[in-house]
Every structure is written in structure tokens, then in C-alpha cells.
Amino acid sequence: MSYEFLQTLWFILIAVLWIGFYFLEGFDFGVGMLLIFLGKKDSERRAIINAIGPTWDGNEVWLLTAGGATFAAFPQWYATMFSGFYLALFLLLVGLIIRGIALEYRSKDSNPKWRSLFDWMIAVGSFLSALLLGTAFANLARGVPIDGRMMYTGNLFTLLNPYGLLGGLATVAVFLLHGANFLALKLEGELRERVYNLSKRLYIGAVVITTLLLIGTYFYTDIRTKLGVNPGVTPIASYAVLLLTIIFINRKMEGWAFVATGLHIVLTQVTFFMLMFPRLMISSLNPDWSLTIYNASSSQYTLTVMSIIALIFVPIVLAYQGWTYYMFRKRISTKKDSLVY
């Protein structure tokens, strides 16, 4: 395999890892943010947590794998992004940690104050993680200050620009809707009806903020020169399936509603990586200083070995995770004897 082919292949594989993470952890974060608003009593909140309890930690493996693959395949990308976005990534890690601790320890004590504290930790951790991820990806599409030595020269406040924050809010809004559609699949009874009613309001927020992000993308990124004024089938389909989601919600077709929001997330991420390729980080100081798959990659030998390992182990991991979701496919009730978390 040629060196250029391997560089392109690993760009695609890392994109797939991020897309998988956004799809799976998207409804996880959405469920976490909805916990304190949907659950009116302890048994209801336990049912909501049980919807993601067996699988949430497995979903986060996609993030770890994406980071590890970036380090191995494109070390300069990893070095520039993780050093430049250090404080933002540290806050993301804090969000993931407090969320993980709360999910594991909430049920260890029946004291209402104890459980309420951990419920808020789940919600805040989920919100912070979703907001920071969306802000980071929006900034990557917009471009960040990188000098000729491939060094990030900005700070945390550089990332908190209007377009970056809009990307973060859009991610939060879409994840909320995605999480609500997932809960409609998993819950039953009165709690499920409450999810349906909330989904209609979440849909409005997701469409409005996503529309603003779409408009902002034409002003703050180079999409017009990279993809054209008509960006192609993928971005248009992404927006279209989001608009169609309300049809499935109104008809209580929760499976199709979940597929629609999931497809919107997937197509949006595909659009992002289409906009980036072959760049990895766009320099807002000078386009020639941008990191690309060519000037930031590992050696041909390293990429070859990684490809062989990925070919062996990725199908095993996918099969195992698919089996996990199949085993925990049943709906969840608020009966206390059926709740684990």
C-alpha cells in the first residue's frame, strides 16, 4: 500500500471513530442532561439511568480509541491539538470524570440528598462534555491560530468565539433530542409519554440552533471554496433528516425518530471531515501553516502495522459492542425490583 493511501485511510478511520463516538455518546450525553428534568421521583430517575447504565462506559471507548489512533497515526496533530486545547480538553475530562463517578456511585446510598447531588453531577458533566466537544469541532472547521512551527498560539478564550460557542450549543441541542428519542425507545408508561411531549420542544430548539450554525458556517469557514455554495448531498441530507424527525415524533415512531437524529449526527460529522480533508487543523494565520495528513503523519511502516492490527481487532470490538446492545435491548419500567442502577 502506498504512503499516501495509508495517510488517507487513517484519516478516514479516525473520522469513523469520531462519528461512532458522536452517535453513541450523543444519546448518552442527551440522557444525562435530561435526567433532572424528566425524572420527577427517584424510581423514574433510576429508570432513566438504567437506559444507559450497561453501555455508557463502552461508548466512551470510542473517544479513547480516537485519541490513541490520532497519537499513533498523526503525532503532530495530536501534539498541536492536545497542547493548544489543553485547558478545554482538561475541562472535558473533568466533565467525563464527574459524570462517570456519579453514574457508578449514585445508587450506593439511598439518601435523597446523596442521589440528588449525583443526579446534578450526571447532568452537568454531560452538558459540559457536549458543549466542549461541539465548540472544539466548530473551531477546527473555522481555523485556529497555528504558526509556522505547527504551534497553537491562542488560548481558551480564542476558542470561545461566536461560531465556536454556536457549534457547542448546536451539539447540546441535537444531543438532547437524540437522547430523548433513545429514551422513547427504552422506557414505558407515563415516563415514555413525558419523553414524547418533551421531544417536540427539544426538536424546535435543535432545528433553530442548527439552522443558525448552518448559516454561520458560510460566514466563518471556507465551505464555499472547499465544498461550494451548494455543499453537496451529504450536508443537505443531514439538515433534511433533522427536519423530518418531527414527523416520526408526532406519529410516535420512536425507532425512526432515533434513526433520524442518529443519521443527522453521522452526516454532520461526515460533512465536517469532508470540509477538513486533507487538512487536520486549519491555520487561521496562514493556510500554508495548516496541519495536513501529509505533514503530520507517522511513517509508512507505522501506518502499515497499525492497519494490520486494526483489521484484526476492530471487527471483534464492533461485534462485542453490538452483542451488548442486543442483550440490553428490552424496555425499562420504573418498578424498583427491575432497576439495577
Secondary structure, 3 states (H helix, E strand, C coil): CCHHHHHHHHHHHHHHHHHHHHHHHHHHHHHHHHHHHHCCCHHHHHHHHHHHCCCHHHHHHHHHHHHHHHHHHCHHHHHHHHHHCHHHHHHHHHHHHHHHHHHHHHHHCCCHHHHHHHHHHHHHHHHHHHHHHHHHHHHHHHCECECCCCCECCCHHHHCCHHHHHHHHHHHHHHHHHHHHHHHHHECCHHHHHHHHHHHHHHHHHHHHHHHHHHHHHHHCCHHHHCCCCCCHHHHHHHHHHHHHHHHHHCCCHHHHHHHHHHHHHHHHHHHHHHHCCEEECECCCHHHCEECCCCCCCHHHHHHHHHHHHHHHHHHHHHHHHHHHHCCCCECCCHHHCCC
